[in-house]
Amino acid sequence: MFVLIAIPIGVLVGLLTGGRIERLSHWQFHWAWLAVAGLAIQVVLFSTSVADAFPPGVGAAIYVASTGMVLIAVWRNLAVPGLAVVAIGAISNLAAVVANGGVMPTTVEALRTAGLASDAGFSNSAVLVDPALAPLTDIFAIPAAFPLANVFSIGDVLIAVGLAVTIALGMRRDYPRADTA
């Protein structure tokens, strides 16, 4: 949810710097279907109890695979300005998830700050005692008093910044387009 904040920020910055929303249609984003499919899988996996119906480890494997799908689509489009930052963030998150058995570790403190329960079934964030790659995990939180309260990682911040930059630059006429095949 944290990266959703990047969309209106990118649009606002784009408008404030003379951009127009319709210019976003000029971008060539290859394999968009793969990114959309990966994100859709995650929405279903984490917004319902679907993952709880799988044998142990299957939900985590699906999470890793769907994250990989999105990363492959982003990687394919690295020529689009801003997506290299998105890729670094996605690699950071994927590394933390893979190193921790298919879940993104978080802390009790971060969950408490965000007003989230730590025992809500399978989730992309889970409290682990001694997580691998701890600085890359969901150690930050948007407080419960704010909209979209949730835990997030430095990788999520990079993804959000990269997405906002991509949107803002995509709205500018004078910015070169990435027309790679």
N, C-alpha and C positions, 0 to 999 in steps of 0.2 A: 504494500500500500504506500510505502514511503516514496517510491519513485513516481507515483501519481501526482505528487506536488510539483514535479519538474515540468509537467505539461503546461499548466497555466503560467508558470514562471517563464518558460521558454517563449510562449506566445506573447506574454506581456513585454518581455525584453525585445522580442522581434518587432512588435508594434511600436515600442518607444524608440527604436533605432531606425524607423522608417520602413519596416517590412510589412508585408501583406500576407495574410493567411493563405490565400489562393496560390501563392508561389510555392508552397510546400508540395503541390502536385507535380512540380518539375523534377523532384528527386527520383532517381532510379534506385529503388530498394529491391535487390534480387533476393529470391527465396523468402519473401515475406510470409508465405504460407507456412514455412517451417517455424518461424518465430511465433506466429499466431497459434499454431497447433501446440507448441511447447507451453505457451502461456495459458492456453485454454485448459490443457491437462492440469496445470498447477491450480487454476481456479477451481476446477472440479475436485481435485485432490484435497485442497485445504479448506474449502468452504462447505464441505459436506462430510459425512462420516464414511465416505467411500474407502479411504485408506484403512480404516479400522476393520473393514471386511476382509482385507488381504491377510495372508499368513505373515508372520514377522519378517521384516526386511523388504517386503515387496513394495510397500508405499515409499520407502526410502530409495529403492532402486528406480522407481518411476520418477521420483523427484529429481534424482541425479540425471536420468536420461532426458527428462523434459528441459532441465536447465542446459544440458548439452545441446539440445536442439536449438534453443534460443541463441546460445553462444556461437554455434556454427553459422546461423543466419547473420549474426552481427559480424562475425569474422569475414564472411563473404562480401560484406559491404564496408570494409575498413576505409575505403576511399571517400566515404561520406564524412565530411567534417564533424567531429564530435564523437563518432562511433568508436574511435580508438580508446577514448576514455571509458566509454560504456564497456568495451571488451575487457579492459583492465579490471574494472569493477566486477564484471561477470566471472572472470578468471579467479579473482580474489574470493568471491563467494563460493564458487565451485570447489576451489581448493579446500576451503574450510569445511564444506559439506562432505566432500569425499574423505578428508582426513578424520572426520568424526562419524563415520558409519552411515552417512546419508541424512544427517540432520544438521541444522545450523545451531550450534550451541548459543545459549544466552545465559543471563544471570538472573537470579531471583530478584535482585535489585532492579534490573532493567524491566522485568515483567511487572513488578510492583509499581514502578513509576508509570508505566503505560496502562496500568489497571487491568492487566491480563492475568488469567489463571494459569498456573503452571501444570495443571493436570487435566487439560482439556482434550485428551486423546492425541492421536498422531497429528503433528504440526510440523511446519518447516523449521520452527524454533523449539529447542528443548534444553532444559537445564542439565548440564553435565558437570561432574565434579572437577575434572581436570582436562579441559578440552585441548585438543591439538590446535595449533595456530590461533590461540586465544585472541590476539589483537585483531584478527580478521573476522571475528564472530559478532553476533548481535549483542554488543555491549552498550549500545546507546538506546535511548528511548525518547519518543515524543510523549510528553505527559498526558495522562488520562483526561485532563481538562481541555485538551485541544482536539479538533477534528482529526481523524485518521491516526489516533493514538496507537502506537505500535513500537516494537523493538526494531533496531536496524543496525547495520554494520558499515564499516568504512567502504566496503564494496558497493553497498546500496547508495552511499553518498556519491561515489564516483559514477555509478550508473545514472543517477539523477542529474548530476552536473553535465555529463556527456549528452544526455537526452535533451536537457534544456538548451545547451549550446547548439546541438543539431537542429532543433526546432527554430531557435532564434536566427541562426545563419541561413537556414532553408527559406526563411521568409524574406531574406534580403535579395534584391535584384542583382546587386553588384558582386555577390559572392559566387565563385565558380561552382558549377554543378559537377557532380560525380557521375559521369556517364560511362562507367566501365562495363564491359561485357561479361 
